[in-house]
C-alpha cells in the first residue's frame, strides 16, 4: 500500500473542486456534517507521514488529489467549499488509542450557521434530562451486566471506591471519591469514540504503558480496552504509573453472577444519569 498520494492522477478534478462554491446552505451543511463524520473515523486525512502512532499533518487537504474521488462520493456534489477546506487544513495531528481517536486542531473548527442556530435554540429551550437506572454495583456486577471481564483499578491513592455505572452495552464508569474530590474511569471496548482539542496532546510512557494526555484526560489502552481517567487533581507520574499497573481483570464470570447482576439492574429505581467527573484539571506529564 502506498503512503504517498499521486498528486497528478486527479489534477483537473482537484482544481475544479477547489474553486467551486455552493450557494445552497442546506447542501453546505450536509457536506460539513459528512466530512466531520469521515474525519472522526479517519477516512479522510491530510497527506500522511507516519511517526509512531501519530499521523502528522504536512499540508492542506488539496495536496491529497488521489482522495478527491472519495470526497466526491462523500459529498454527493462536486464541491469542496472554503469552509470545508478550512476545517480539513486545521488538523495538526491524530492519535489513535484503542477505540478512541484524538484530533488536535490549530484552531476550533467553525460549525455551519444552521448548526450554531440549532445550538442557540437548544440553549434557549428546556434541557432534556435522560434518566437511567443507576444502582450501586460492584465492579464484578458491572462486568456481569456487560458480559465483559474488563480491567479495573485495584488502587487509586487515597480515594475510595464509590460505584460502577454501566453506560450502554460496552462502557463502564468506575467512580472513586476522597471528600469532595472525585476520580472517574471510563472503560470501553469496540465502537468509535473521539475527542478534539486545540491544546497540545502530550504522551508519556509509564512503566511500559504509553499514556496520552488531552483536555485534562489521561488515556491509555490495556488488554484491548480503552481507559479514560478524569480527575480534579493531578497525579504525580509515579502515582499515575502505580494506578495504571493496578488495573486487572476479575475472576471468570459465572452464569449465576450474570443473571443476578442483570436482574439487579433491571429492578433498580430510575435516577438522573450523570456523566463522568466534572471538567478535570490537566494531568501533569512532568
JOMO-V446346 format. One record per residue. N is the residue number from 0. PHI is phi in whole degrees, 0 to 359 (NA if undefined). D_LAST is the distance of its C-alpha to the last C-alpha in Angstrom with 1 decimal. Layout:
BEGIN
n:N phi:PHI d_last:D_LAST
n:N phi:PHI d_last:D_LAST
END
This chain:
BEGIN
n:0 phi:NA d_last:38.4
n:1 phi:278 d_last:37.7
n:2 phi:264 d_last:34.2
n:3 phi:257 d_last:35.8
n:4 phi:286 d_last:38.1
n:5 phi:274 d_last:41.6
n:6 phi:280 d_last:41.6
n:7 phi:256 d_last:45.4
n:8 phi:301 d_last:46.6
n:9 phi:239 d_last:46.6
n:10 phi:302 d_last:46.7
n:11 phi:296 d_last:49.5
n:12 phi:293 d_last:48.2
n:13 phi:297 d_last:44.8
n:14 phi:297 d_last:46.3
n:15 phi:297 d_last:48.5
n:16 phi:295 d_last:45.7
n:17 phi:294 d_last:43.5
n:18 phi:250 d_last:46.2
n:19 phi:272 d_last:47.5
n:20 phi:237 d_last:46.9
n:21 phi:256 d_last:48.0
n:22 phi:267 d_last:49.8
n:23 phi:280 d_last:49.6
n:24 phi:296 d_last:46.7
n:25 phi:298 d_last:47.0
n:26 phi:295 d_last:46.6
n:27 phi:300 d_last:43.6
n:28 phi:296 d_last:42.0
n:29 phi:298 d_last:42.8
n:30 phi:298 d_last:41.3
n:31 phi:301 d_last:38.1
n:32 phi:295 d_last:37.7
n:33 phi:293 d_last:38.6
n:34 phi:298 d_last:36.2
n:35 phi:300 d_last:33.4
n:36 phi:295 d_last:34.2
n:37 phi:293 d_last:34.4
n:38 phi:296 d_last:31.1
n:39 phi:298 d_last:29.4
n:40 phi:278 d_last:31.2
n:41 phi:76 d_last:30.2
n:42 phi:274 d_last:33.8
n:43 phi:234 d_last:33.6
n:44 phi:222 d_last:31.0
n:45 phi:287 d_last:30.8
n:46 phi:309 d_last:31.6
n:47 phi:274 d_last:29.4
n:48 phi:227 d_last:27.4
n:49 phi:286 d_last:25.7
n:50 phi:212 d_last:22.3
n:51 phi:56 d_last:21.0
n:52 phi:268 d_last:21.3
n:53 phi:260 d_last:20.7
n:54 phi:255 d_last:23.9
n:55 phi:270 d_last:23.3
n:56 phi:280 d_last:26.0
n:57 phi:256 d_last:28.1
n:58 phi:199 d_last:30.9
n:59 phi:289 d_last:32.7
n:60 phi:298 d_last:34.5
n:61 phi:294 d_last:37.8
n:62 phi:285 d_last:37.2
n:63 phi:269 d_last:37.2
n:64 phi:295 d_last:40.9
n:65 phi:293 d_last:41.3
n:66 phi:265 d_last:39.7
n:67 phi:299 d_last:42.2
n:68 phi:301 d_last:44.6
n:69 phi:294 d_last:42.0
n:70 phi:293 d_last:41.3
n:71 phi:298 d_last:45.0
n:72 phi:296 d_last:45.3
n:73 phi:294 d_last:42.4
n:74 phi:278 d_last:43.7
n:75 phi:74 d_last:47.4
n:76 phi:208 d_last:48.3
n:77 phi:279 d_last:48.2
n:78 phi:203 d_last:45.5
n:79 phi:227 d_last:41.9
n:80 phi:287 d_last:41.9
n:81 phi:299 d_last:39.8
n:82 phi:291 d_last:37.6
n:83 phi:291 d_last:36.9
n:84 phi:300 d_last:36.1
n:85 phi:296 d_last:33.7
n:86 phi:296 d_last:31.9
n:87 phi:293 d_last:31.6
n:88 phi:285 d_last:30.6
n:89 phi:276 d_last:27.7
n:90 phi:282 d_last:25.7
n:91 phi:266 d_last:22.9
n:92 phi:198 d_last:21.7
n:93 phi:234 d_last:22.2
n:94 phi:228 d_last:20.1
n:95 phi:254 d_last:22.2
n:96 phi:235 d_last:20.8
n:97 phi:61 d_last:23.9
n:98 phi:267 d_last:26.2
n:99 phi:241 d_last:23.8
n:100 phi:249 d_last:23.3
n:101 phi:260 d_last:20.7
n:102 phi:247 d_last:22.3
n:103 phi:259 d_last:20.4
n:104 phi:252 d_last:23.0
n:105 phi:275 d_last:23.2
n:106 phi:200 d_last:25.1
n:107 phi:294 d_last:26.5
n:108 phi:296 d_last:29.4
n:109 phi:278 d_last:32.6
n:110 phi:272 d_last:34.8
n:111 phi:301 d_last:38.6
n:112 phi:302 d_last:40.7
n:113 phi:295 d_last:42.2
n:114 phi:290 d_last:38.9
n:115 phi:298 d_last:37.9
n:116 phi:295 d_last:41.3
n:117 phi:294 d_last:40.9
n:118 phi:296 d_last:37.6
n:119 phi:296 d_last:39.4
n:120 phi:297 d_last:42.3
n:121 phi:294 d_last:40.2
n:122 phi:292 d_last:38.6
n:123 phi:280 d_last:42.1
n:124 phi:266 d_last:43.4
n:125 phi:282 d_last:42.9
n:126 phi:282 d_last:39.7
n:127 phi:280 d_last:40.6
n:128 phi:252 d_last:39.2
n:129 phi:271 d_last:38.8
n:130 phi:258 d_last:39.9
n:131 phi:209 d_last:39.2
n:132 phi:294 d_last:39.7
n:133 phi:224 d_last:36.8
n:134 phi:285 d_last:38.1
n:135 phi:282 d_last:36.1
n:136 phi:244 d_last:35.3
n:137 phi:282 d_last:33.7
n:138 phi:301 d_last:31.3
n:139 phi:294 d_last:34.2
n:140 phi:294 d_last:36.5
n:141 phi:295 d_last:34.2
n:142 phi:300 d_last:34.1
n:143 phi:293 d_last:37.9
n:144 phi:299 d_last:38.2
n:145 phi:279 d_last:36.2
n:146 phi:66 d_last:37.8
n:147 phi:218 d_last:34.4
n:148 phi:273 d_last:32.8
n:149 phi:289 d_last:29.2
n:150 phi:287 d_last:26.3
n:151 phi:217 d_last:25.0
n:152 phi:289 d_last:22.6
n:153 phi:251 d_last:24.2
n:154 phi:206 d_last:21.7
n:155 phi:225 d_last:19.4
n:156 phi:53 d_last:18.6
n:157 phi:262 d_last:21.2
n:158 phi:274 d_last:22.1
n:159 phi:249 d_last:25.6
n:160 phi:297 d_last:27.1
n:161 phi:246 d_last:29.1
n:162 phi:190 d_last:30.5
n:163 phi:235 d_last:30.3
n:164 phi:248 d_last:31.6
n:165 phi:265 d_last:33.0
n:166 phi:245 d_last:32.7
n:167 phi:64 d_last:35.3
n:168 phi:243 d_last:36.0
n:169 phi:214 d_last:32.7
n:170 phi:220 d_last:29.9
n:171 phi:236 d_last:29.0
n:172 phi:243 d_last:26.9
n:173 phi:262 d_last:25.9
n:174 phi:251 d_last:25.4
n:175 phi:229 d_last:24.0
n:176 phi:211 d_last:24.2
n:177 phi:218 d_last:23.7
n:178 phi:66 d_last:26.1
n:179 phi:272 d_last:25.5
n:180 phi:268 d_last:22.0
n:181 phi:232 d_last:21.9
n:182 phi:225 d_last:19.9
n:183 phi:237 d_last:21.6
n:184 phi:240 d_last:21.5
n:185 phi:261 d_last:23.5
n:186 phi:237 d_last:24.8
n:187 phi:217 d_last:27.1
n:188 phi:209 d_last:29.0
n:189 phi:84 d_last:31.2
n:190 phi:75 d_last:31.9
n:191 phi:232 d_last:29.9
n:192 phi:232 d_last:27.1
n:193 phi:196 d_last:24.9
n:194 phi:224 d_last:22.7
n:195 phi:240 d_last:22.4
n:196 phi:207 d_last:19.9
n:197 phi:258 d_last:20.0
n:198 phi:268 d_last:16.3
n:199 phi:294 d_last:13.9
n:200 phi:264 d_last:13.4
n:201 phi:264 d_last:10.1
n:202 phi:232 d_last:10.6
n:203 phi:203 d_last:9.1
n:204 phi:257 d_last:11.5
n:205 phi:241 d_last:11.6
n:206 phi:52 d_last:14.8
n:207 phi:90 d_last:16.5
n:208 phi:254 d_last:15.8
n:209 phi:275 d_last:14.4
n:210 phi:244 d_last:12.8
n:211 phi:242 d_last:12.9
n:212 phi:235 d_last:11.5
n:213 phi:214 d_last:14.3
n:214 phi:55 d_last:15.9
n:215 phi:79 d_last:13.7
n:216 phi:255 d_last:15.0
n:217 phi:259 d_last:13.4
n:218 phi:230 d_last:16.0
n:219 phi:207 d_last:17.1
n:220 phi:238 d_last:20.5
n:221 phi:214 d_last:22.5
n:222 phi:53 d_last:26.2
n:223 phi:85 d_last:26.9
n:224 phi:257 d_last:25.5
n:225 phi:265 d_last:22.8
n:226 phi:241 d_last:20.6
n:227 phi:244 d_last:19.0
n:228 phi:253 d_last:17.1
n:229 phi:249 d_last:17.8
n:230 phi:223 d_last:16.4
n:231 phi:273 d_last:17.1
n:232 phi:234 d_last:14.2
n:233 phi:290 d_last:10.6
n:234 phi:253 d_last:10.2
n:235 phi:297 d_last:8.0
n:236 phi:306 d_last:7.2
n:237 phi:292 d_last:10.4
n:238 phi:288 d_last:12.3
n:239 phi:299 d_last:11.6
n:240 phi:298 d_last:12.7
n:241 phi:291 d_last:15.7
n:242 phi:298 d_last:16.6
n:243 phi:297 d_last:16.7
n:244 phi:297 d_last:18.7
n:245 phi:281 d_last:21.0
n:246 phi:289 d_last:22.3
n:247 phi:205 d_last:25.9
n:248 phi:275 d_last:29.2
n:249 phi:262 d_last:32.2
n:250 phi:292 d_last:35.7
n:251 phi:306 d_last:37.9
n:252 phi:285 d_last:39.3
n:253 phi:259 d_last:43.0
n:254 phi:297 d_last:45.3
n:255 phi:296 d_last:46.2
n:256 phi:299 d_last:42.5
n:257 phi:297 d_last:42.2
n:258 phi:295 d_last:45.5
n:259 phi:295 d_last:44.8
n:260 phi:294 d_last:41.4
n:261 phi:291 d_last:42.7
n:262 phi:292 d_last:45.6
n:263 phi:297 d_last:43.4
n:264 phi:293 d_last:41.5
n:265 phi:298 d_last:44.8
n:266 phi:266 d_last:46.3
n:267 phi:287 d_last:43.3
n:268 phi:293 d_last:43.9
n:269 phi:277 d_last:42.5
n:270 phi:229 d_last:39.7
n:271 phi:294 d_last:37.6
n:272 phi:282 d_last:34.7
n:273 phi:242 d_last:31.2
n:274 phi:276 d_last:28.2
n:275 phi:295 d_last:24.7
n:276 phi:306 d_last:22.8
n:277 phi:305 d_last:23.0
n:278 phi:317 d_last:20.7
n:279 phi:280 d_last:17.2
n:280 phi:282 d_last:14.5
n:281 phi:303 d_last:11.5
n:282 phi:270 d_last:9.1
n:283 phi:292 d_last:5.5
n:284 phi:252 d_last:3.8
n:285 phi:273 d_last:0.0
END
